[in-house]
Amino acid sequence: MAEEEKVAGRSSAVDIETAKHVDPTLEKHAHDADEAMKAFEDMHGEAIELDEATNRRLLRTIDWHMMPIMCFVYGMNFLDKTTLSYASIMGLKEDLHLKGDEYQWLGSLFYFGYLAWEYPTNRLLQRLPLGKYSAACIVTWGLILSCFAGVKSYAGAIAIRLFLGVFEAAVTPGFALITSQWYTKKEQGSRVNIWFSFNGVGQILGGVVAYGIAVGTEKHGSSIAPWKIVFLFTGVLTILLGLVFYWIVPDNQLNARWLKKEDRVLAVVRVRNNQQGIGNKHFKMYQVKEALLDPMTWAFFFFALIADIPNGGITNFFSQLITSFGFTKQESLILGVPGGAVEVIALVLNGYMGHITNQRLLCSLGGLVSALIGIILIVALPESHNVGRLIGYYMTQASPTAFVALLSMISSNVAGYTKKTTVAALYLIGYCVGNIIGERTTNDPFLFFFFY
């Protein structure tokens, strides 16, 4: 009996000792637990049910809080990039004494800053609180843009454009991460199209504001150059939107001040089928290697590079292009507005069709076909057909549909937080390289479209 007790004692000791030795693989990755795990700490193993009515209610709440501010910020993101185009025909070139291809370089330098900081900012988006870091970048780029009004030399303009690219580099990948965090895979495509479509709203707002400032200063005069007023207006508006973004957009569902405690948990539950979590702060090298060895990553990269060569000229030359059709400088400001409307319609329609057919890539081809027809009209029509060529320009504004479709695929289909940020970074690096090539293609904005 005593012997049996000894054996039992030794057995218990062995069991206790064994329990102390945790599987080293589990121990190594224990700290990698996703933020979503925190949502269930107080549930004590209770089953969580999410019925369809509650899911719809949550989706409405999320949409009404998240989408408006994301849309307006993204619209300003585009407007702030294209403010240079409006300023170019409002006296900026003359006041800064730009000569040769210096204006082109100002356009390109934005993308050099964007390119240099794209991967680091993706790492920071993963490592730092997502909402707070994004808000800080928005406010900072607004401050930098406002400073453009005080620029007196080409060197100062170089610094502004470079740092503008650095801080705007966080917006697109950050918004893609936020979308993947809050929405199911089926919902993500339409939401990405909606907030990206506000590029067009930004162009509409920019054209109206620039035209109003140009006409107003011509009639009543101004102690400040018209192009400086444009930069001040857009910069201050961006700062205000950044502060609103900070207040509304949380780092994840668990600290959303506009959701009740139980709804925060349910907001995590509703996206669990994504199998992507809601954010992991730990960098995983194996996911970087996986991304670099995945052929789809490089397919994304090269598509972005090639597709955005035309965008490099459109973004900074569209006002000058419209002027080359025979319209006055003031007319070209307001005539750019319909181009923004075309982009909004194309992207919203693309998102809707992709959502109901579940064929995002196939539906996005419509925008590319429209852009191709538009280019043919611009190049083939005689110079006397200014209206026809202007319509051709409007048709090119439907071209972002495929770019957005692929961006939404990265958001919804790439699993692993580190892998997702790596693929997104490479995709947007391709976007930068394409834009830089586009900027350097030709000094003549009309000939640029021929190379499209």
C-alpha positions as a LaTeX table, in Angstrom:
\begin{tabular}{lrrr}
\hline
Residue & $x$ (\AA) & $y$ (\AA) & $z$ (\AA) \\
\hline
Met1 & 0.00 & 0.00 & 0.00 \\
Ala2 & 2.81 & 2.33 & 0.95 \\
Glu3 & 4.55 & 1.45 & $-2.28$ \\
Glu4 & 1.41 & 2.30 & $-4.24$ \\
Glu5 & 1.18 & 5.68 & $-2.49$ \\
Lys6 & 4.81 & 6.35 & $-3.38$ \\
Val7 & 4.14 & 5.52 & $-7.01$ \\
Ala8 & 1.01 & 7.68 & $-6.99$ \\
Gly9 & 2.97 & 10.50 & $-5.42$ \\
Arg10 & 5.71 & 10.21 & $-8.02$ \\
Ser11 & 3.04 & 10.11 & $-10.74$ \\
Ser12 & 1.37 & 13.27 & $-9.43$ \\
Ala13 & 4.72 & 14.99 & $-9.20$ \\
Val14 & 5.51 & 14.03 & $-12.76$ \\
Asp15 & 2.10 & 15.32 & $-13.89$ \\
Ile16 & 2.64 & 18.63 & $-12.12$ \\
Glu17 & 6.17 & 18.96 & $-13.48$ \\
Thr18 & 4.98 & 18.11 & $-16.99$ \\
Ala19 & 2.25 & 20.73 & $-16.76$ \\
Lys20 & 4.90 & 23.35 & $-16.05$ \\
His21 & 6.59 & 22.65 & $-19.38$ \\
Val22 & 4.43 & 24.41 & $-21.96$ \\
Asp23 & 4.79 & 23.57 & $-25.61$ \\
Pro24 & 7.53 & 26.02 & $-26.72$ \\
Thr25 & 5.67 & 26.77 & $-29.96$ \\
Leu26 & 2.53 & 27.74 & $-28.04$ \\
Glu27 & 4.60 & 29.73 & $-25.56$ \\
Lys28 & 6.38 & 31.57 & $-28.35$ \\
His29 & 3.15 & 32.64 & $-30.05$ \\
Ala30 & 1.00 & 33.20 & $-26.98$ \\
His31 & 1.70 & 36.93 & $-27.11$ \\
Asp32 & 0.46 & 36.99 & $-30.71$ \\
Ala33 & $-3.17$ & 36.54 & $-29.67$ \\
Asp34 & $-5.40$ & 38.83 & $-31.68$ \\
Glu35 & $-7.17$ & 41.85 & $-30.21$ \\
Ala36 & $-10.46$ & 40.04 & $-30.83$ \\
Met37 & $-9.67$ & 37.63 & $-27.97$ \\
Lys38 & $-10.15$ & 40.46 & $-25.48$ \\
Ala39 & $-13.78$ & 40.73 & $-26.49$ \\
Phe40 & $-14.57$ & 37.38 & $-24.92$ \\
Glu41 & $-12.69$ & 37.66 & $-21.61$ \\
Asp42 & $-15.85$ & 38.43 & $-19.63$ \\
Met43 & $-18.13$ & 35.98 & $-21.41$ \\
His44 & $-17.15$ & 32.98 & $-19.17$ \\
Gly45 & $-17.59$ & 30.54 & $-22.03$ \\
Glu46 & $-21.16$ & 31.62 & $-22.78$ \\
Ala47 & $-22.38$ & 31.05 & $-26.33$ \\
Ile48 & $-22.85$ & 34.28 & $-28.27$ \\
Glu49 & $-25.70$ & 34.38 & $-30.73$ \\
Leu50 & $-26.08$ & 37.05 & $-33.40$ \\
Asp51 & $-29.45$ & 37.00 & $-35.11$ \\
Glu52 & $-30.07$ & 38.61 & $-38.49$ \\
Ala53 & $-32.07$ & 41.54 & $-37.09$ \\
Thr54 & $-29.29$ & 42.43 & $-34.64$ \\
Asn55 & $-26.69$ & 42.07 & $-37.38$ \\
Arg56 & $-28.59$ & 44.51 & $-39.61$ \\
Arg57 & $-28.98$ & 46.95 & $-36.73$ \\
Leu58 & $-25.26$ & 46.81 & $-36.00$ \\
Leu59 & $-24.37$ & 47.25 & $-39.66$ \\
Arg60 & $-26.55$ & 50.38 & $-39.87$ \\
Thr61 & $-24.93$ & 51.79 & $-36.74$ \\
Ile62 & $-21.43$ & 51.09 & $-38.04$ \\
Asp63 & $-22.22$ & 52.55 & $-41.46$ \\
Trp64 & $-23.69$ & 55.76 & $-40.04$ \\
His65 & $-20.71$ & 56.35 & $-37.78$ \\
Met66 & $-17.77$ & 55.12 & $-39.87$ \\
Met67 & $-18.60$ & 55.72 & $-43.51$ \\
Pro68 & $-19.36$ & 59.50 & $-43.55$ \\
Ile69 & $-16.09$ & 60.55 & $-41.91$ \\
Met70 & $-14.05$ & 58.04 & $-43.94$ \\
Cys71 & $-15.67$ & 59.30 & $-47.14$ \\
Phe72 & $-15.08$ & 62.98 & $-46.41$ \\
Val73 & $-11.48$ & 62.42 & $-45.31$ \\
Tyr74 & $-10.75$ & 60.38 & $-48.43$ \\
Gly75 & $-12.29$ & 63.11 & $-50.58$ \\
Met76 & $-9.96$ & 65.63 & $-48.96$ \\
Asn77 & $-7.06$ & 63.23 & $-49.48$ \\
Phe78 & $-7.62$ & 63.48 & $-53.23$ \\
Leu79 & $-8.41$ & 67.20 & $-53.20$ \\
Asp80 & $-5.23$ & 67.98 & $-51.29$ \\
Lys81 & $-3.18$ & 66.08 & $-53.88$ \\
Thr82 & $-4.85$ & 67.89 & $-56.78$ \\
Thr83 & $-4.83$ & 71.37 & $-55.26$ \\
Leu84 & $-1.53$ & 71.82 & $-57.09$ \\
Ser85 & $-3.35$ & 71.37 & $-60.41$ \\
Tyr86 & $-5.81$ & 74.18 & $-59.62$ \\
Ala87 & $-3.03$ & 76.40 & $-58.28$ \\
Ser88 & $-0.99$ & 75.89 & $-61.47$ \\
Ile89 & $-3.46$ & 78.02 & $-63.47$ \\
Met90 & $-4.16$ & 80.47 & $-60.64$ \\
Gly91 & $-0.71$ & 82.08 & $-60.51$ \\
Leu92 & 1.45 & 79.58 & $-58.61$ \\
Lys93 & 3.87 & 79.03 & $-61.49$ \\
Glu94 & 4.44 & 82.74 & $-61.90$ \\
Asp95 & 4.72 & 83.56 & $-58.18$ \\
Leu96 & 7.22 & 80.78 & $-57.52$ \\
His97 & 9.06 & 81.50 & $-60.79$ \\
Leu98 & 8.84 & 77.89 & $-61.92$ \\
Lys99 & 10.67 & 77.12 & $-65.13$ \\
Gly100 & 11.32 & 74.09 & $-67.31$ \\
Asp101 & 10.03 & 70.89 & $-65.77$ \\
Glu102 & 10.01 & 72.19 & $-62.19$ \\
Tyr103 & 6.20 & 71.98 & $-62.01$ \\
Gln104 & 6.39 & 68.35 & $-63.11$ \\
Trp105 & 8.89 & 67.66 & $-60.35$ \\
Leu106 & 6.54 & 69.17 & $-57.78$ \\
Gly107 & 3.94 & 66.67 & $-58.92$ \\
Ser108 & 6.40 & 63.77 & $-58.75$ \\
Leu109 & 7.87 & 64.67 & $-55.36$ \\
Phe110 & 4.57 & 63.90 & $-53.65$ \\
Tyr111 & 4.86 & 60.31 & $-54.87$ \\
Phe112 & 8.54 & 60.09 & $-53.91$ \\
Gly113 & 7.56 & 60.93 & $-50.33$ \\
Tyr114 & 4.64 & 58.50 & $-50.53$ \\
Leu115 & 6.92 & 55.78 & $-51.94$ \\
Ala116 & 9.65 & 56.24 & $-49.32$ \\
Trp117 & 7.24 & 56.08 & $-46.39$ \\
Glu118 & 4.68 & 53.53 & $-47.64$ \\
Tyr119 & 6.18 & 50.43 & $-46.05$ \\
Pro120 & 7.17 & 52.14 & $-42.77$ \\
Thr121 & 3.67 & 53.61 & $-42.43$ \\
Asn122 & 2.12 & 50.18 & $-42.98$ \\
Arg123 & 4.28 & 48.83 & $-40.16$ \\
Leu124 & 3.15 & 51.72 & $-37.95$ \\
Leu125 & $-0.49$ & 51.11 & $-38.88$ \\
Gln126 & $-0.05$ & 47.60 & $-37.50$ \\
Arg127 & 2.06 & 48.50 & $-34.48$ \\
Leu128 & 0.29 & 51.66 & $-33.27$ \\
Pro129 & $-3.40$ & 52.25 & $-32.46$ \\
Leu130 & $-5.00$ & 52.28 & $-35.91$ \\
Gly131 & $-7.54$ & 55.07 & $-35.42$ \\
Lys132 & $-5.22$ & 57.39 & $-33.50$ \\
Tyr133 & $-2.29$ & 56.99 & $-35.89$ \\
Ser134 & $-4.52$ & 57.61 & $-38.92$ \\
Ala135 & $-6.00$ & 60.72 & $-37.28$ \\
Ala136 & $-2.53$ & 62.06 & $-36.45$ \\
Cys137 & $-1.46$ & 61.64 & $-40.09$ \\
Ile138 & $-4.61$ & 63.43 & $-41.33$ \\
Val139 & $-4.12$ & 66.43 & $-39.03$ \\
Thr140 & $-0.40$ & 66.64 & $-39.85$ \\
Trp141 & $-0.92$ & 66.59 & $-43.61$ \\
Gly142 & $-3.55$ & 69.33 & $-43.20$ \\
Leu143 & $-1.01$ & 71.46 & $-41.34$ \\
Ile144 & 1.61 & 70.84 & $-44.02$ \\
Leu145 & $-0.82$ & 71.73 & $-46.81$ \\
Ser146 & $-1.73$ & 74.99 & $-45.06$ \\
Cys147 & 1.96 & 75.87 & $-44.93$ \\
Phe148 & 2.03 & 75.85 & $-48.75$ \\
Ala149 & 0.33 & 79.26 & $-48.61$ \\
Gly150 & 3.52 & 80.65 & $-47.06$ \\
Val151 & 5.90 & 79.17 & $-49.63$ \\
Lys152 & 7.97 & 81.76 & $-51.50$ \\
Ser153 & 10.41 & 79.58 & $-53.44$ \\
Tyr154 & 10.72 & 76.36 & $-55.40$ \\
Ala155 & 12.80 & 74.83 & $-52.58$ \\
Gly156 & 10.01 & 75.43 & $-50.08$ \\
Ala157 & 7.47 & 73.88 & $-52.43$ \\
Ile158 & 9.71 & 70.79 & $-52.78$ \\
Ala159 & 9.74 & 70.27 & $-48.99$ \\
Ile160 & 5.96 & 70.69 & $-48.72$ \\
Arg161 & 5.16 & 68.23 & $-51.51$ \\
Leu162 & 7.63 & 65.65 & $-50.19$ \\
Phe163 & 6.23 & 65.66 & $-46.65$ \\
Leu164 & 2.67 & 65.79 & $-47.92$ \\
Gly165 & 3.34 & 62.45 & $-49.62$ \\
Val166 & 4.84 & 61.03 & $-46.42$ \\
Phe167 & 1.77 & 61.71 & $-44.29$ \\
Glu168 & $-0.86$ & 60.93 & $-46.91$ \\
Ala169 & 0.76 & 57.50 & $-47.42$ \\
Ala170 & $-1.15$ & 56.18 & $-44.39$ \\
Val171 & $-4.65$ & 56.95 & $-45.65$ \\
Thr172 & $-5.40$ & 54.29 & $-48.27$ \\
Pro173 & $-3.82$ & 51.31 & $-46.47$ \\
Gly174 & $-5.23$ & 52.54 & $-43.16$ \\
Phe175 & $-8.75$ & 52.78 & $-44.56$ \\
Ala176 & $-8.40$ & 49.32 & $-46.14$ \\
Leu177 & $-7.45$ & 47.91 & $-42.71$ \\
Ile178 & $-10.33$ & 49.70 & $-41.01$ \\
Thr179 & $-12.75$ & 48.33 & $-43.61$ \\
Ser180 & $-11.48$ & 44.76 & $-43.15$ \\
Gln181 & $-11.74$ & 45.20 & $-39.38$ \\
Trp182 & $-15.37$ & 46.32 & $-39.29$ \\
Tyr183 & $-17.06$ & 44.64 & $-42.27$ \\
Thr184 & $-17.60$ & 41.10 & $-43.53$ \\
Lys185 & $-15.90$ & 40.00 & $-46.74$ \\
Lys186 & $-19.12$ & 40.43 & $-48.71$ \\
Glu187 & $-19.62$ & 43.96 & $-47.36$ \\
Gln188 & $-16.07$ & 45.19 & $-47.90$ \\
Gly189 & $-16.08$ & 45.58 & $-51.68$ \\
Ser190 & $-19.02$ & 48.00 & $-51.74$ \\
Arg191 & $-17.65$ & 50.02 & $-48.79$ \\
Val192 & $-14.21$ & 50.42 & $-50.37$ \\
Asn193 & $-15.87$ & 51.63 & $-53.59$ \\
Ile194 & $-18.00$ & 54.11 & $-51.64$ \\
Trp195 & $-15.18$ & 55.79 & $-49.72$ \\
Phe196 & $-12.85$ & 55.70 & $-52.72$ \\
Ser197 & $-15.58$ & 57.33 & $-54.86$ \\
Phe198 & $-15.18$ & 60.46 & $-52.76$ \\
Asn199 & $-12.08$ & 61.16 & $-54.83$ \\
Gly200 & $-14.69$ & 62.38 & $-57.30$ \\
Val201 & $-16.45$ & 64.43 & $-54.61$ \\
Gly202 & $-13.07$ & 65.98 & $-53.81$ \\
Gln203 & $-12.65$ & 66.95 & $-57.46$ \\
Ile204 & $-16.16$ & 68.45 & $-57.52$ \\
Leu205 & $-15.51$ & 70.46 & $-54.36$ \\
Gly206 & $-12.07$ & 71.54 & $-55.56$ \\
Gly207 & $-13.39$ & 72.78 & $-58.90$ \\
Val208 & $-16.23$ & 74.75 & $-57.32$ \\
Val209 & $-14.04$ & 76.28 & $-54.59$ \\
Ala210 & $-11.18$ & 77.15 & $-56.97$ \\
Tyr211 & $-13.61$ & 78.70 & $-59.46$ \\
Gly212 & $-15.33$ & 80.71 & $-56.72$ \\
Ile213 & $-12.01$ & 81.99 & $-55.38$ \\
Ala214 & $-10.74$ & 82.86 & $-58.88$ \\
Val215 & $-13.89$ & 84.78 & $-59.81$ \\
Gly216 & $-14.19$ & 86.44 & $-56.39$ \\
Thr217 & $-10.61$ & 87.69 & $-56.28$ \\
Glu218 & $-10.84$ & 88.95 & $-59.86$ \\
Lys219 & $-13.96$ & 91.01 & $-59.08$ \\
His220 & $-13.16$ & 92.22 & $-55.58$ \\
Gly221 & $-9.40$ & 91.84 & $-55.34$ \\
Ser222 & $-7.45$ & 90.18 & $-52.53$ \\
Ser223 & $-4.31$ & 90.83 & $-50.54$ \\
Ile224 & $-3.59$ & 87.10 & $-50.73$ \\
Ala225 & $-2.89$ & 85.34 & $-54.04$ \\
Pro226 & $-5.86$ & 83.16 & $-55.13$ \\
Trp227 & $-3.80$ & 79.96 & $-55.16$ \\
Lys228 & $-2.73$ & 80.58 & $-51.56$ \\
Ile229 & $-6.37$ & 80.87 & $-50.48$ \\
Val230 & $-7.04$ & 77.46 & $-52.06$ \\
Phe231 & $-4.24$ & 75.86 & $-50.02$ \\
Leu232 & $-5.39$ & 77.54 & $-46.80$ \\
Phe233 & $-9.00$ & 76.46 & $-47.32$ \\
Thr234 & $-8.17$ & 72.83 & $-48.06$ \\
Gly235 & $-5.53$ & 72.61 & $-45.33$ \\
Val236 & $-7.73$ & 73.98 & $-42.55$ \\
Leu237 & $-10.68$ & 71.82 & $-43.64$ \\
Thr238 & $-8.43$ & 68.74 & $-43.54$ \\
Ile239 & $-7.29$ & 69.56 & $-39.99$ \\
Leu240 & $-10.89$ & 69.88 & $-38.81$ \\
Leu241 & $-11.84$ & 66.58 & $-40.44$ \\
Gly242 & $-8.82$ & 64.93 & $-38.83$ \\
Leu243 & $-10.03$ & 66.01 & $-35.38$ \\
Val244 & $-13.53$ & 64.68 & $-36.11$ \\
Phe245 & $-11.96$ & 61.43 & $-37.35$ \\
Tyr246 & $-10.03$ & 61.10 & $-34.07$ \\
Trp247 & $-13.26$ & 61.49 & $-32.08$ \\
Ile248 & $-15.38$ & 59.08 & $-34.13$ \\
Val249 & $-13.10$ & 56.31 & $-35.45$ \\
Pro250 & $-11.85$ & 53.94 & $-32.72$ \\
Asp251 & $-8.79$ & 51.72 & $-32.87$ \\
Asn252 & $-11.10$ & 48.69 & $-33.00$ \\
Gln253 & $-14.60$ & 47.59 & $-32.00$ \\
Leu254 & $-13.65$ & 47.13 & $-28.35$ \\
Asn255 & $-13.16$ & 50.85 & $-27.68$ \\
Ala256 & $-15.90$ & 52.33 & $-29.87$ \\
Arg257 & $-17.50$ & 54.96 & $-27.64$ \\
Trp258 & $-20.68$ & 54.95 & $-29.75$ \\
Leu259 & $-21.33$ & 51.23 & $-29.18$ \\
Lys260 & $-22.77$ & 49.71 & $-26.00$ \\
Lys261 & $-20.54$ & 47.16 & $-24.27$ \\
Glu262 & $-22.54$ & 44.16 & $-25.49$ \\
Asp263 & $-22.64$ & 45.58 & $-29.03$ \\
Arg264 & $-18.85$ & 45.90 & $-29.06$ \\
Val265 & $-18.59$ & 42.15 & $-28.58$ \\
Leu266 & $-21.26$ & 41.51 & $-31.21$ \\
Ala267 & $-19.42$ & 43.82 & $-33.64$ \\
Val268 & $-16.45$ & 41.46 & $-33.33$ \\
Val269 & $-18.64$ & 38.37 & $-33.62$ \\
Arg270 & $-20.23$ & 39.58 & $-36.87$ \\
Val271 & $-16.84$ & 39.58 & $-38.66$ \\
Arg272 & $-15.48$ & 36.32 & $-37.21$ \\
Asn273 & $-16.17$ & 34.46 & $-40.46$ \\
Asn274 & $-13.53$ & 36.68 & $-42.11$ \\
Gln275 & $-11.00$ & 34.60 & $-40.15$ \\
Gln276 & $-8.71$ & 37.64 & $-40.12$ \\
Gly277 & $-9.15$ & 39.01 & $-36.61$ \\
Ile278 & $-9.46$ & 42.70 & $-35.81$ \\
Gly279 & $-5.82$ & 43.59 & $-35.39$ \\
Asn280 & $-2.56$ & 42.01 & $-34.28$ \\
Lys281 & 0.25 & 44.29 & $-33.11$ \\
His282 & 3.06 & 41.76 & $-33.55$ \\
Phe283 & 5.20 & 41.70 & $-36.67$ \\
Lys284 & 5.51 & 38.20 & $-38.16$ \\
Met285 & 8.41 & 37.69 & $-40.55$ \\
Tyr286 & 7.00 & 34.43 & $-41.91$ \\
Gln287 & 3.98 & 36.37 & $-43.21$ \\
Val288 & 6.27 & 38.85 & $-44.97$ \\
Lys289 & 8.05 & 35.94 & $-46.68$ \\
Glu290 & 4.69 & 34.42 & $-47.56$ \\
Ala291 & 3.60 & 37.71 & $-49.13$ \\
Leu292 & 6.83 & 38.10 & $-51.12$ \\
Leu293 & 6.62 & 34.53 & $-52.45$ \\
Asp294 & 2.95 & 34.79 & $-53.40$ \\
Pro295 & 2.56 & 35.43 & $-57.18$ \\
Met296 & $-0.68$ & 37.34 & $-56.50$ \\
Thr297 & 1.28 & 39.96 & $-54.55$ \\
Trp298 & 3.36 & 40.76 & $-57.61$ \\
Ala299 & 0.31 & 40.64 & $-59.87$ \\
Phe300 & $-1.20$ & 43.36 & $-57.65$ \\
Phe301 & 2.05 & 45.34 & $-57.74$ \\
Phe302 & 2.50 & 45.33 & $-61.51$ \\
Phe303 & $-1.15$ & 46.10 & $-62.19$ \\
Ala304 & $-0.95$ & 49.16 & $-59.92$ \\
Leu305 & 2.29 & 50.26 & $-61.57$ \\
Ile306 & 0.95 & 50.02 & $-65.13$ \\
Ala307 & $-2.58$ & 51.26 & $-64.42$ \\
Asp308 & $-1.38$ & 54.37 & $-62.59$ \\
Ile309 & 1.01 & 55.67 & $-65.24$ \\
Pro310 & $-1.88$ & 57.65 & $-66.80$ \\
Asn311 & $-3.03$ & 58.77 & $-63.34$ \\
Gly312 & 0.29 & 60.52 & $-62.78$ \\
Gly313 & $-0.53$ & 63.00 & $-65.52$ \\
Ile314 & $-4.27$ & 63.24 & $-64.91$ \\
Thr315 & $-3.89$ & 64.22 & $-61.25$ \\
Asn316 & $-1.62$ & 67.22 & $-61.79$ \\
Phe317 & $-2.39$ & 68.19 & $-65.38$ \\
Phe318 & $-6.16$ & 67.88 & $-65.79$ \\
Ser319 & $-6.78$ & 71.64 & $-65.41$ \\
Gln320 & $-4.11$ & 72.39 & $-68.01$ \\
Leu321 & $-5.49$ & 69.65 & $-70.26$ \\
Ile322 & $-8.96$ & 71.23 & $-70.26$ \\
Thr323 & $-7.37$ & 74.61 & $-70.99$ \\
Ser324 & $-5.60$ & 73.03 & $-73.98$ \\
Phe325 & $-9.04$ & 72.17 & $-75.40$ \\
Gly326 & $-9.59$ & 75.89 & $-75.96$ \\
Phe327 & $-11.31$ & 76.90 & $-72.71$ \\
Thr328 & $-10.22$ & 79.78 & $-70.49$ \\
Lys329 & $-8.41$ & 79.18 & $-67.21$ \\
Gln330 & $-11.50$ & 80.01 & $-65.18$ \\
Glu331 & $-13.68$ & 77.81 & $-67.36$ \\
Ser332 & $-11.27$ & 74.91 & $-66.95$ \\
Leu333 & $-11.68$ & 75.08 & $-63.16$ \\
Ile334 & $-15.44$ & 74.60 & $-63.26$ \\
Leu335 & $-15.37$ & 72.22 & $-66.25$ \\
Gly336 & $-13.35$ & 69.74 & $-64.18$ \\
Val337 & $-16.37$ & 69.22 & $-61.90$ \\
Pro338 & $-18.30$ & 66.75 & $-64.12$ \\
Gly339 & $-15.21$ & 64.52 & $-64.23$ \\
Gly340 & $-15.53$ & 64.07 & $-60.48$ \\
Ala341 & $-19.22$ & 63.20 & $-60.85$ \\
Val342 & $-18.34$ & 60.52 & $-63.43$ \\
Glu343 & $-15.87$ & 58.94 & $-60.99$ \\
Val344 & $-18.44$ & 58.89 & $-58.18$ \\
Ile345 & $-21.10$ & 57.26 & $-60.37$ \\
Ala346 & $-18.65$ & 54.72 & $-61.83$ \\
Leu347 & $-17.31$ & 53.59 & $-58.46$ \\
Val348 & $-20.65$ & 53.45 & $-56.65$ \\
Leu349 & $-22.15$ & 51.49 & $-59.55$ \\
Asn350 & $-19.08$ & 49.24 & $-59.63$ \\
Gly351 & $-19.40$ & 48.55 & $-55.91$ \\
Tyr352 & $-23.12$ & 47.80 & $-56.19$ \\
Met353 & $-22.75$ & 45.47 & $-59.17$ \\
Gly354 & $-19.79$ & 43.69 & $-57.60$ \\
His355 & $-21.76$ & 43.20 & $-54.38$ \\
Ile356 & $-24.86$ & 41.67 & $-55.97$ \\
Thr357 & $-22.99$ & 39.54 & $-58.54$ \\
Asn358 & $-19.97$ & 38.67 & $-56.37$ \\
Gln359 & $-17.82$ & 39.37 & $-59.47$ \\
Arg360 & $-15.83$ & 42.45 & $-58.47$ \\
Leu361 & $-13.09$ & 42.15 & $-61.09$ \\
Leu362 & $-15.45$ & 41.42 & $-63.97$ \\
Cys363 & $-17.68$ & 44.37 & $-63.09$ \\
Ser364 & $-14.66$ & 46.68 & $-62.83$ \\
Leu365 & $-13.84$ & 46.18 & $-66.52$ \\
Gly366 & $-16.65$ & 48.59 & $-67.42$ \\
Gly367 & $-14.64$ & 51.53 & $-66.09$ \\
Leu368 & $-11.58$ & 50.52 & $-68.12$ \\
Val369 & $-13.66$ & 50.25 & $-71.31$ \\
Ser370 & $-15.09$ & 53.72 & $-70.67$ \\
Ala371 & $-11.59$ & 55.15 & $-70.15$ \\
Leu372 & $-10.31$ & 53.53 & $-73.35$ \\
Ile373 & $-13.16$ & 55.06 & $-75.38$ \\
Gly374 & $-12.43$ & 58.42 & $-73.74$ \\
Ile375 & $-8.77$ & 58.29 & $-74.73$ \\
Ile376 & $-9.72$ & 57.47 & $-78.32$ \\
Leu377 & $-12.02$ & 60.52 & $-78.41$ \\
Ile378 & $-9.30$ & 62.82 & $-77.05$ \\
Val379 & $-6.64$ & 61.62 & $-79.47$ \\
Ala380 & $-8.72$ & 60.95 & $-82.59$ \\
Leu381 & $-11.08$ & 63.95 & $-82.68$ \\
Pro382 & $-9.90$ & 67.11 & $-84.48$ \\
Glu383 & $-8.84$ & 70.05 & $-82.32$ \\
Ser384 & $-11.98$ & 71.91 & $-83.39$ \\
His385 & $-14.15$ & 69.35 & $-81.55$ \\
Asn386 & $-13.42$ & 70.70 & $-78.08$ \\
Val387 & $-16.66$ & 69.47 & $-76.53$ \\
Gly388 & $-16.13$ & 65.95 & $-77.86$ \\
Arg389 & $-12.61$ & 65.84 & $-76.46$ \\
Leu390 & $-13.87$ & 67.19 & $-73.13$ \\
Ile391 & $-16.44$ & 64.37 & $-73.01$ \\
Gly392 & $-13.57$ & 61.98 & $-73.71$ \\
Tyr393 & $-11.73$ & 63.34 & $-70.67$ \\
Tyr394 & $-14.83$ & 62.81 & $-68.54$ \\
Met395 & $-15.03$ & 59.19 & $-69.68$ \\
Thr396 & $-11.44$ & 58.55 & $-68.54$ \\
Gln397 & $-12.51$ & 59.35 & $-64.99$ \\
Ala398 & $-14.21$ & 55.95 & $-64.72$ \\
Ser399 & $-10.80$ & 54.23 & $-64.90$ \\
Pro400 & $-10.19$ & 53.68 & $-61.12$ \\
Thr401 & $-12.77$ & 50.87 & $-60.93$ \\
Ala402 & $-10.22$ & 48.07 & $-61.43$ \\
Phe403 & $-7.70$ & 49.63 & $-59.02$ \\
Val404 & $-10.39$ & 49.82 & $-56.33$ \\
Ala405 & $-11.59$ & 46.27 & $-57.03$ \\
Leu406 & $-8.09$ & 44.93 & $-56.37$ \\
Leu407 & $-7.71$ & 47.10 & $-53.28$ \\
Ser408 & $-10.93$ & 45.64 & $-51.87$ \\
Met409 & $-9.65$ & 42.13 & $-52.67$ \\
Ile410 & $-6.52$ & 42.79 & $-50.60$ \\
Ser411 & $-8.75$ & 44.02 & $-47.80$ \\
Ser412 & $-11.05$ & 40.99 & $-47.83$ \\
Asn413 & $-8.99$ & 38.07 & $-49.19$ \\
Val414 & $-5.52$ & 38.42 & $-47.65$ \\
Ala415 & $-5.36$ & 36.75 & $-44.24$ \\
Gly416 & $-2.77$ & 37.55 & $-41.59$ \\
Tyr417 & $-2.33$ & 41.14 & $-40.40$ \\
Thr418 & 1.36 & 41.37 & $-41.29$ \\
Lys419 & 0.78 & 39.78 & $-44.69$ \\
Lys420 & $-2.14$ & 42.11 & $-45.41$ \\
Thr421 & $-0.10$ & 45.23 & $-44.59$ \\
Thr422 & 2.84 & 43.93 & $-46.66$ \\
Val423 & 0.70 & 43.22 & $-49.74$ \\
Ala424 & $-1.06$ & 46.59 & $-49.37$ \\
Ala425 & 2.29 & 48.37 & $-49.08$ \\
Leu426 & 3.64 & 46.74 & $-52.26$ \\
Tyr427 & 0.39 & 47.50 & $-54.11$ \\
Leu428 & 0.64 & 51.18 & $-53.19$ \\
Ile429 & 4.37 & 51.27 & $-53.95$ \\
Gly430 & 3.40 & 50.13 & $-57.46$ \\
Tyr431 & 0.84 & 52.96 & $-57.47$ \\
Cys432 & 3.59 & 55.46 & $-56.58$ \\
Val433 & 6.04 & 54.19 & $-59.21$ \\
Gly434 & 3.34 & 54.34 & $-61.88$ \\
Asn435 & 2.43 & 57.90 & $-60.94$ \\
Ile436 & 6.07 & 58.99 & $-61.01$ \\
Ile437 & 6.54 & 57.47 & $-64.47$ \\
Gly438 & 3.35 & 59.19 & $-65.60$ \\
Glu439 & 4.57 & 62.54 & $-64.33$ \\
Arg440 & 7.84 & 62.16 & $-66.22$ \\
Thr441 & 6.37 & 60.82 & $-69.48$ \\
Thr442 & 5.96 & 64.12 & $-71.25$ \\
Asn443 & 5.97 & 67.85 & $-70.70$ \\
Asp444 & 2.84 & 68.20 & $-72.81$ \\
Pro445 & $-0.33$ & 67.15 & $-70.95$ \\
Phe446 & $-2.16$ & 66.48 & $-74.22$ \\
Leu447 & 0.60 & 64.21 & $-75.56$ \\
Phe448 & 0.58 & 62.41 & $-72.22$ \\
Phe449 & $-2.85$ & 61.02 & $-73.00$ \\
Phe450 & $-1.52$ & 59.61 & $-76.22$ \\
Phe451 & 0.90 & 57.45 & $-74.21$ \\
Tyr452 & $-2.06$ & 56.16 & $-72.20$ \\
\hline
\end{tabular}
